Each structure stands twice: as C-alpha cells, then as structure tokens.
Amino acid sequence: MLIGELLKREWTAFRRPARLIALAAAALIVIAAGLLHALGNRVSCAGPCPADATAADGSIVGDRFWFLHRDLGREGSITVRMTSMTGTITYPPPRHDRIVSGLVPWAKAGIIVKDGVRQGSSYAALMMTGGHGVRMQYDYRHDIAAGEGDLTPPFPRWLRLTRSGDTVTGFQSADGRRWQAVGTVKPAGLPETVQVGLFATSPGDLTLRKVGLGGAVEESRFTQATGVFDHVTVVGAAAGAWRGEAVGEMNQTDWEKHHNASGAVEKDGVVTVSGTGDIGPSGSEGTVPVERTLPGLVIMLIIVIVLAARYGARPDTAAGRRVLAARGVVVGAATIAAGLAAVGVVLPAGVAILHGNGVPVQPVSALTGVRVVAGTAAVLALCAVLAYGLGVLLRRGWAAVTLALSLVAAPFAVTAFPFLPDDVSRWLLRLTPAAGFAVQQTAVEYPQVVAHYAPSAGYFPLPGWAGVAVLCAYALAVAGSAVIRAPENRLADRRQRVASVCPAPP
C-alpha cells in the first residue's frame, strides 16, 4: 500500500468524534485560559501611568538615573576623578528592620554620553560598579569589563570618555597621566549634539525567600548609590550651564523624601551625585514575556497525552511496522494542528489585551513569535508521539498515561511554580522530556542584571534547540522501539496489503 493511502486510511480510523472533540476542547481551553489571564491583568495608576523605556530596537529596557549634564558636539571628551562611591540598602535580611550602608553589585556611578534625556535613547557609559569594578556599557545590552592591571586601590579612579563622530572610547587611569583603554563602541544613531555628564543609579537589592519544598520567590528593596567626583573637565562642550535632572521617575520613596534625595550637589569643585534605578536590558517590574499568555498549555498537554496513550494501547494484533508508524504520524499531525490553532490565536490576542490593559509586555520579533507558536505546537506533537509509543509498548492505556504524565506533564507543571528548589527544577528540565518546552522561552538572561533566573520565573536551563533535542530523543527512542518490536511485522504488513487488494467476501 502506498504511504499516502496508508496515512489516509489511518487518519480515517483516527478521526472519531470523541478524539476530535477532545483535541478541539484542549485547544479551546488554551485560548480561554489565555484570554481570561490577559483580561484579569490590568495596571492602574493614580495619574497617568509612566511609559516604559523603549530602546531603538523596540525592547523595553531599564533607564532610570540621576543625570548632571551639558551639551557636547561631535568631537569632545569628559574627564573626571572619582574619589568615592557609597550607597544605602533599605531593610535587608535577615530581620528587615534596619537601613544599612552598602552597595549592591551592579550599583553604578560614573560618566555617560547619551542621546538626550529621553528614556531608552542610545548611550555609552564608563562607570565604577558596586561589585564588578570599572565597566563600559552601551545601548543597554552591551557590557565590557575593564582590565584592572595595576590600578589599585579602586579610588581615586580617573575616568574619561571621548567622542569622535559616531565612536565613543572609554579610558581609566590611577593617576590621570597614564591611561588604559577600556573599550571603543558605536552607540546607535548618536545625533550631532549629545548630552554628556555624571550619573548615579542603583537597582533593587534582590534576595530569595524560601517557600514550598525549597522553592524561592524574589524580594526586592530600595537602594541608592552616591558617587563623588572632582577635576571635572569637558572639552568640546557648547556654551551653557550644567543641568541636573532625573531620567525617569525619582525621589518618590520615603527615604529620598526625608533622608537623602537623589540629585547632584556641587561645592568647592566637588560634585556629589546620588541616584536610584538602573540602566540595562531589564524593564520595569511587571514586564511580562509573551509566553505568559499560555497558562492553559499544561491542561492541553494532559489531554493530548491521555488521548495519544490510549490510542496507542488499543488492541490490534494485525498492526505491522508501517501501520504503527503511520498511526504515530497521524497522532502527531492532529496534535500539531490543534496546537497551531490554539497558540496561534491566544498569543497575539492575549498580548493585544495586555497592551490595552496597560500591562507592559516585552516585544519580540516576528520571527521569534513564529518560533514560539510553531515550536510549542511541534513540542505538543512530539509529546503526543511519545505517549502513543508508550501505549503501544505497554498495551495498557492508563499505565501508559501515568508514565507519560510523570515524564512530561508533571515536570512541566511543577517547575512552573516556586515549589521545588531551583536546582532540582533545572535538572528536571534538563533530563526529562519537558525540556522541549524551552522552545517557547523569550526571556533572556543577562550577566549584568541581577534577577531570579529560575524555571519558576520563566527561565529554562537549556536553549530552545537543546530542549527540543532532548524531547526528540525520548520520542524517537520510545516510538521507534514500539514500531520495531511490533509482532509479526512482515506478516501483518502482508495481510494489510492483501486485505486492501482482495477484500473478504461478504
């Protein structure tokens, strides 16, 4: 029998109303759960909600700091001596009852060249950090570590940024005479006149609180950084005075209002700049990745596993290798069609609703969106083929269902919540077939951003292609074994061919 005819016959046998209804119901559950989740999330503010900073590529970024600045043309430089950097951390653990002096590792203070004061505009900055030494960063995603060499102790430290057209170069020095290059960069689309000056900022202090059986949820507290500078020299500056202002909202907390306001103070040639926030690839708290519109996916996964495992376990002693393989293809194709319909509808619709409700959603490219939709549908299909193979091997429907749920659905579901220790969740998503769902991840881990990079926060331990490879290995091993071990394969295939040519008499 030709392959096309065989697949057509097996599709006809598969498309019983109960099975099609189950797949349709699974797809509708994904759509309904995603839309309800999006409709139930809304951001409201006392006044107009502040807009999220958006970089040139459309991504939501962090861009909040205190900026003491002035105009700089296409050729020029700024040089400063940084004499100290201090900070404040409010209510850290274990008792959360004190305000202490200290700096979080990525607190930043230094000098910056920026395309105006609009949040999200391009920039290049040279800075001292709380725990990572001197760094040069630009356009939010890029971070260059300065070689320390013999530049010890950390203070005083001379910093210099030079601009030549579209190029910005950073230098550091221990004495202001011998300079060491840190990096040369080209920020995107710098205008003829940029803003150059001093800045300070400090992201929240992140700690993890244990919950469940060892899981963790993140807690963040207000911090502030203060840099002290002297010998401030600008070459190529236009006429005009220094201007101090916040990029983004500042001086909103009680600490800033009643103790140490963020800002810049100049006295006897010494400039003190205090600020809070961050300049980097992470956006505001509450920014969600697009895959968060799929809370019903685990329910669809369970339905698909049950359907496929029971279909594979149905008694059929005449089925040979070609027939079993064709049935696996039909199960996978039906599942991928339902997955494409479900994810292809709820993802764009859910994102649109969240935008309408004022919830910031991290933008993704069209190609990434296609990868999430098609990849998620393909992973569901591979899970169905795996469950079908277990049904064929075990010949007991509920035994196959139980094993498939334990291998795929349980790890996928339990790691989505802060229930197990992060390391346990990571290993589950490395070693089980649930690793395949890494294909839907759009969140990115950045070394210069302190965050809770764990499965419960949406971070898979494997890249998407590697996770799919793990799932493919399971599906091929199980389904392949089921086909190869089919009893009397050649005889059964011959019987099938004979039956199709010479049907039995009535």
Beta strands, then each sheet from edge to edge (+ up, - down):
strand 1: 62-63
strand 2: 65-90
strand 3: 99-101
strand 4: 108-114
strand 5: 123-129
strand 6: 134-138
strand 7: 142-145
strand 8: 157-164
strand 9: 167-173
strand 10: 179-185
strand 11: 194-201
strand 12: 205-211
strand 13: 215-221
strand 14: 223-237
strand 15: 243-247
strand 16: 263-267
strand 17: 270-275
strand 18: 279-280
sheet 1: 1+ 18-
sheet 2: 3+ 2- 8+ 9- 10+
sheet 3: 3+ 2- 11+ 4- 5+ 6- 7+
sheet 4: 3+ 2- 14+ 17- 16+
sheet 5: 3+ 2- 15+
sheet 6: 12+ 13-
end
